[in-house]
Amino acid sequence: MKYKIFEYDPLLEQYYEDDFDLRMNNFARKKSELLKESETLADFANGYEFYGFHKTEDGWYYREWAPGADKMYLTGDFNGWDRHNHPMEKKAGGVFEIFLPGKDALKNGQRVMAIVEHDGKELDRIPLYADYVVQDPVTTGWSAAIHDTEEPFRWTDGKFKPEKTLYIYECHVGMAQEEPKVGTYTEFKENVLPRVKALGYNTIQVMAIMEHPYYASFGYQVTNFFAPSSRFGTPEELKDMINTAHQMGIAVLLDVVHSHASKNTREGINEFDGTSYQFFHEGPRGYHSAWDTKCFNYGKNEVIHFLLSNLKYWQTQFHFDGFRFD
């Protein structure tokens, strides 16, 4: 089989054509396994539309995939942090669900946590699909926050298309300001984007967007894959930054870390359901010694679903134009 990349580097074809064929055959086989007839990968990658918190006309649904959990509960500001007052129903496939009647059952800004019972132990966990995660200024602990704005963000970038030839400016929102402080999405929009444009770049590659409690990791120890970092501002402010970049003719790439994840348990996805193997390999294969992190088990279809849903989420909800994969 001929691949486009061989036109740029003929030596790849000379020495590695069999490896390319092996990878592409594996991809085709896995894709056939995952998808129903006439279904696309985009159809498959919809985890964020089912799991997590979803408001309806009648109330709120909260769902999780936690196959190793014996029981689950939802707690938070809405119930005075009662740990057992809101048990979740265990359904097929390791899915847990709870319905809270009333559109005001959960309100914007309220903090929530999941309680997972596994092997007789109660574990505090941040919901896997939390779209906003904040740190308590007093306890310094992290928790999910309900993000329910009255009006959806109004995008004005419908006609934007990235240039075919990219001139990429790699950047970190928090470290992009002149002042010795953590910068914000709004400050980046106002102070940095005009400079990037003036320098002739047509694309920015943004690091450290997915939530990561350890700031010095540069965003390479992700804990909450669906939550834009709250230390830089709100999700709407990130959307405004991207929308403004598009209005200026600048494409926005997301620096994605799907090769490993933070080993944190309370605020990360590690051992969410109480097991070490829900998302990651067990033993040495599941440990990234250079980063002190956990390595994903791509052999599990549920892991593929989580990660592909994550990519689609950032494209559809935040209008990122593409990705740089670590």
C-alpha positions as CSV (number, residue, x, y, z in Angstrom):
1,M,0.0,0.0,0.0
2,K,1.2,3.5,-0.8
3,Y,1.0,6.2,1.8
4,K,1.1,10.0,1.2
5,I,4.0,10.3,3.7
6,F,6.3,8.3,1.5
7,E,6.2,11.1,-1.0
8,Y,7.9,13.3,1.6
9,D,10.3,10.7,3.0
10,P,11.1,7.8,0.6
11,L,13.3,6.1,3.2
12,L,10.1,5.4,5.2
13,E,8.8,3.3,2.4
14,Q,12.2,1.6,1.9
15,Y,12.6,0.5,5.5
16,Y,9.2,0.7,7.2
17,E,6.5,-0.1,4.7
18,D,5.6,-3.4,6.4
19,D,5.2,-1.5,9.7
20,F,2.9,1.0,8.1
21,D,0.8,-1.8,6.7
22,L,0.6,-3.6,10.1
23,R,-0.6,-0.4,11.8
24,M,-3.2,0.4,9.1
25,N,-4.5,-3.2,9.1
26,N,-4.8,-3.1,12.9
27,F,-6.6,0.2,12.6
28,A,-9.0,-1.1,10.0
29,R,-9.7,-4.2,12.1
30,K,-10.4,-2.2,15.3
31,K,-12.5,0.3,13.5
32,S,-14.7,-2.5,12.1
33,E,-15.0,-4.0,15.6
34,L,-16.0,-0.6,17.2
35,L,-18.5,0.7,14.6
36,K,-21.9,-0.5,13.5
37,E,-22.8,-0.6,9.8
38,S,-22.7,2.8,8.2
39,E,-21.5,4.3,11.5
40,T,-18.5,6.7,11.6
41,L,-15.9,7.3,14.3
42,A,-17.6,10.7,14.9
43,D,-20.9,8.8,15.6
44,F,-19.0,6.5,18.0
45,A,-17.3,9.3,20.0
46,N,-20.2,10.6,21.8
47,G,-19.4,9.7,25.4
48,Y,-19.7,13.3,26.7
49,E,-23.3,13.5,25.4
50,F,-24.4,10.5,27.6
51,Y,-22.0,10.5,30.6
52,G,-21.6,13.3,33.1
53,F,-24.2,15.9,34.0
54,H,-27.1,16.7,31.7
55,K,-30.0,19.1,32.2
56,T,-33.4,18.3,30.8
57,E,-36.8,19.9,31.0
58,D,-37.7,17.7,34.0
59,G,-34.4,17.6,35.9
60,W,-30.8,16.5,35.8
61,Y,-29.2,13.2,34.9
62,Y,-25.8,12.1,36.1
63,R,-24.1,9.0,34.7
64,E,-20.7,7.3,35.0
65,W,-19.0,4.2,33.7
66,A,-17.5,2.5,36.7
67,P,-17.5,-1.3,36.2
68,G,-15.4,-2.0,39.3
69,A,-17.7,-0.1,41.7
70,D,-20.1,-1.9,44.0
71,K,-22.1,1.2,44.7
72,M,-22.0,4.9,43.8
73,Y,-23.5,8.1,45.3
74,L,-23.7,11.7,44.3
75,T,-22.9,14.4,46.9
76,G,-22.2,18.1,47.0
77,D,-23.5,21.5,47.9
78,F,-27.0,20.5,46.7
79,N,-27.5,18.0,49.5
80,G,-25.3,19.5,52.2
81,W,-22.6,17.0,51.3
82,D,-24.6,14.1,52.6
83,R,-22.6,11.1,51.4
84,H,-25.4,8.6,51.1
85,N,-28.6,10.6,50.5
86,H,-28.4,10.2,46.7
87,P,-27.5,6.7,45.7
88,M,-27.0,5.9,42.0
89,E,-28.6,3.0,40.2
90,K,-26.3,0.4,38.8
91,K,-27.3,-0.5,35.2
92,A,-25.8,-2.9,32.6
93,G,-22.3,-2.6,31.4
94,G,-21.0,-1.0,34.6
95,V,-23.0,2.2,34.1
96,F,-24.3,4.1,37.2
97,E,-27.1,6.6,36.9
98,I,-29.1,9.0,39.0
99,F,-31.9,11.4,38.1
100,L,-32.5,14.6,40.2
101,P,-36.1,15.9,39.5
102,G,-36.4,19.7,38.9
103,K,-34.4,22.0,36.7
104,D,-33.1,23.7,39.8
105,A,-32.0,20.5,41.5
106,L,-28.5,21.5,40.6
107,K,-27.4,25.1,40.1
108,N,-24.5,26.9,38.4
109,G,-21.4,27.0,40.6
110,Q,-22.5,24.2,43.0
111,R,-19.6,21.8,43.8
112,V,-20.3,18.1,43.5
113,M,-18.3,14.9,44.0
114,A,-18.9,11.2,43.3
115,I,-18.6,8.6,46.1
116,V,-17.5,5.2,44.9
117,E,-17.8,2.1,47.0
118,H,-15.3,-0.6,46.1
119,D,-14.3,-3.6,48.2
120,G,-15.8,-2.1,51.3
121,K,-14.0,1.2,51.0
122,E,-15.6,4.6,50.1
123,L,-13.6,6.7,47.6
124,D,-14.1,10.4,46.9
125,R,-13.9,11.0,43.1
126,I,-14.4,13.8,40.7
127,P,-16.8,12.8,37.9
128,L,-15.0,11.5,34.8
129,Y,-16.7,13.9,32.4
130,A,-16.8,17.0,34.6
131,D,-16.6,20.0,32.4
132,Y,-15.5,22.4,35.1
133,V,-13.2,21.6,38.0
134,V,-12.3,24.2,40.7
135,Q,-10.0,24.3,43.7
136,D,-11.4,25.3,47.1
137,P,-9.4,28.3,48.4
138,V,-9.6,27.2,52.0
139,T,-9.1,23.4,51.9
140,T,-7.2,23.5,48.5
141,G,-9.1,20.4,47.5
142,W,-10.4,20.0,44.0
143,S,-14.0,19.3,43.1
144,A,-16.3,19.4,40.1
145,A,-18.5,22.5,39.7
146,I,-21.9,22.5,37.9
147,H,-21.5,24.7,34.9
148,D,-24.9,25.8,33.7
149,T,-24.9,29.2,32.0
150,E,-28.2,30.9,31.2
151,E,-27.2,31.6,27.6
152,P,-25.0,29.5,25.4
153,F,-21.9,31.1,24.0
154,R,-22.5,32.9,20.7
155,W,-19.9,31.8,18.2
156,T,-19.1,34.1,15.3
157,D,-16.5,32.0,13.5
158,G,-18.7,30.0,11.2
159,K,-16.8,31.0,8.1
160,F,-13.3,30.5,9.5
161,K,-11.0,27.9,7.8
162,P,-7.3,27.3,8.7
163,E,-4.7,28.1,6.2
164,K,-3.3,25.1,4.3
165,T,0.2,26.0,5.3
166,L,0.5,26.5,9.1
167,Y,3.0,28.8,10.8
168,I,2.6,27.6,14.4
169,Y,3.2,29.6,17.6
170,E,3.4,27.3,20.6
171,C,2.0,28.9,23.8
172,H,0.9,28.5,27.4
173,V,-1.9,30.8,28.5
174,G,-0.7,31.0,32.1
175,M,2.9,31.8,31.2
176,A,2.3,34.2,28.3
177,Q,2.1,37.5,30.3
178,E,4.8,39.9,31.2
179,E,3.7,40.1,34.8
180,P,5.0,37.4,37.2
181,K,1.5,35.8,37.7
182,V,-0.7,33.1,36.1
183,G,-2.2,34.7,33.0
184,T,-5.9,34.3,31.9
185,Y,-7.7,33.4,28.8
186,T,-8.9,37.0,28.5
187,E,-5.4,38.4,29.0
188,F,-4.1,36.1,26.3
189,K,-6.9,37.2,23.9
190,E,-6.1,40.9,24.6
191,N,-2.3,40.9,24.9
192,V,-0.9,37.9,23.1
193,L,-3.1,37.2,20.1
194,P,-2.4,40.7,18.5
195,R,1.4,40.0,18.9
196,V,1.1,36.6,17.4
197,K,-0.8,38.0,14.4
198,A,1.7,40.8,14.0
199,L,4.6,38.3,13.9
200,G,3.0,36.6,11.0
201,Y,1.8,33.4,12.6
202,N,-1.5,31.9,11.5
203,T,-1.8,29.1,14.1
204,I,-1.4,28.8,17.8
205,Q,-0.7,25.5,19.6
206,V,-2.0,25.8,23.1
207,M,-0.6,23.8,26.0
208,A,-2.0,22.9,29.4
209,I,-5.7,23.4,28.7
210,M,-7.0,20.2,30.2
211,E,-7.2,20.5,34.0
212,H,-4.1,19.6,35.9
213,P,-3.6,20.4,39.6
214,Y,0.2,20.3,39.3
215,Y,0.9,23.6,37.5
216,A,4.6,22.8,37.0
217,S,3.7,19.8,34.9
218,F,3.0,22.2,32.0
219,G,-0.3,20.3,31.5
220,Y,1.3,17.0,30.9
221,Q,-0.2,15.4,34.0
222,V,-3.9,15.7,33.2
223,T,-6.5,14.8,35.8
224,N,-9.7,16.0,34.2
225,F,-9.8,15.5,30.5
226,F,-13.1,17.3,29.8
227,A,-12.5,20.4,31.9
228,P,-10.6,23.5,30.7
229,S,-8.2,24.7,33.3
230,S,-10.0,26.9,35.8
231,R,-6.9,28.7,36.9
232,F,-7.0,30.6,33.6
233,G,-10.7,31.5,33.7
234,T,-14.1,30.0,32.8
235,P,-15.0,27.8,29.8
236,E,-16.8,30.8,28.2
237,E,-13.6,32.8,28.4
238,L,-11.7,30.1,26.7
239,K,-14.3,30.0,24.0
240,D,-14.1,33.7,23.6
241,M,-10.3,33.5,23.2
242,I,-10.7,30.8,20.4
243,N,-13.5,32.7,18.7
244,T,-11.3,35.9,18.7
245,A,-8.4,34.0,17.3
246,H,-10.6,32.8,14.5
247,Q,-11.8,36.3,13.8
248,M,-8.1,37.3,13.4
249,G,-7.5,34.4,11.0
250,I,-5.6,32.3,13.5
251,A,-6.2,28.6,13.8
252,V,-6.1,27.0,17.3
253,L,-4.6,23.6,18.0
254,L,-5.0,21.8,21.3
255,D,-1.9,20.2,22.8
256,V,-3.4,16.7,23.7
257,V,-1.9,14.4,26.3
258,H,-3.5,11.0,25.6
259,S,-0.3,9.0,26.1
260,H,-0.5,9.1,29.9
261,A,-2.4,10.7,32.8
262,S,-1.9,11.8,36.3
263,K,-1.7,9.0,38.9
264,N,-3.8,11.1,41.3
265,T,-6.9,9.3,42.4
266,R,-9.2,11.8,44.2
267,E,-9.1,14.4,41.4
268,G,-7.9,12.2,38.5
269,I,-9.3,9.3,36.6
270,N,-6.8,6.8,38.1
271,E,-8.6,4.1,40.1
272,F,-11.9,5.9,39.6
273,D,-13.9,2.7,40.1
274,G,-11.5,1.4,42.7
275,T,-9.5,-0.8,40.3
276,S,-6.1,0.0,38.9
277,Y,-7.1,-1.4,35.4
278,Q,-10.2,0.6,34.6
279,F,-8.2,2.9,32.2
280,F,-4.6,1.8,32.5
281,H,-2.4,-1.2,32.2
282,E,-1.5,-2.9,35.4
283,G,2.1,-3.3,36.7
284,P,5.2,-1.8,35.1
285,R,3.5,-1.5,31.7
286,G,1.0,0.9,33.2
287,Y,3.6,3.2,34.8
288,H,5.4,6.0,33.0
289,S,8.6,6.4,35.1
290,A,9.8,9.6,33.4
291,W,6.6,11.5,34.3
292,D,5.4,9.4,37.3
293,T,2.1,8.9,35.6
294,K,-0.2,6.2,34.3
295,C,-0.2,4.7,30.8
296,F,-3.5,4.1,29.0
297,N,-4.6,0.6,27.9
298,Y,-5.6,1.2,24.3
299,G,-6.6,-2.4,24.0
300,K,-9.8,-1.7,25.9
301,N,-12.7,-0.4,23.7
302,E,-14.0,1.7,26.6
303,V,-10.7,3.5,26.8
304,I,-10.8,4.2,23.1
305,H,-14.3,5.5,23.5
306,F,-13.3,7.8,26.3
307,L,-10.3,9.3,24.4
308,L,-12.0,9.7,21.1
309,S,-15.0,11.3,22.8
310,N,-12.6,13.6,24.4
311,L,-11.2,14.7,21.1
312,K,-14.7,15.3,19.6
313,Y,-15.7,17.2,22.7
314,W,-12.9,19.8,22.3
315,Q,-13.7,20.2,18.6
316,T,-17.4,20.5,18.9
317,Q,-17.7,22.4,22.2
318,F,-14.7,24.7,22.0
319,H,-14.0,24.8,18.2
320,F,-10.4,23.7,18.4
321,D,-9.2,23.2,14.8
322,G,-7.0,20.2,15.4
323,F,-4.5,18.6,17.8
324,R,-0.9,18.2,18.5
325,F,-0.5,14.8,20.2
326,D,2.2,14.4,22.9
